[in-house]
């Protein structure tokens, strides 16, 4: 079967990472300036990446590589524009 799904720590870190990214995108959408918004989102998502990857490496090194690929996949596929307010012309 799937080795990473047998480890409950992997699922906990995955859901935690997605929740933190979603919260940072929601907080970033409250920033009115688009450039500041994009800068905040970029810094926050890659900071979360480093923090969560370090936490996985210290607590569950057997799922480190899978977690790294998953975190990169989340960072590259989740579009923060979904959380931004659309300007009406």
C-alpha positions, -999 to 999 in steps of 0.1 A, spaced: 0 0 0 11 36 4 38 40 30 32 77 37 -5 72 42 2 46 69 20 72 89 -5 94 107 22 121 113 24 126 75 -13 134 74 -11 157 104 17 177 88 -1 178 54 -33 191 69 -15 215 91 5 228 62 -25 233 41 -43 251 69 -15 275 76 -11 283 39 -49 289 36 -48 312 66 -18 332 53 -36 336 20 -67 348 37 -47 373 58 -28 384 27 -61 391 9 -68 418 34 -38 438 22 -50 464 -3 -17 470 -22 -12 442 -48 26 444 -46 26 442 -9 0 413 -10 22 393 -34 53 399 -14 36 389 18 22 357 3 55 348 -13 74 353 19 48 336 41 44 305 20 81 298 16 87 305 53 60 280 61 78 256 38 111 259 56 95 257 91 73 227 83 101 209 65 124 214 95 97 202 118 92 170 97 129 165 95 132 166 133 101 146 142 96 122 113 128 118 92 113 87 75 88 109 56 110 138 49 114 134 12 77 127 5 68 158 27 93 180 8 78 170 -26 43 175 -13 50 209 3 66 221 -30 36 208 -49 12 228 -26 33 259 -29 33 257 -67 -3 247 -74 -24 266 -48 -30 299 -65 -32 328 -40 -53 348 -66 -83 327 -55 -82 345 -21 -76 380 -35 -105 404 -38 -115 412 -74 -116 448 -83 -149 459 -100 -145 483 -129 
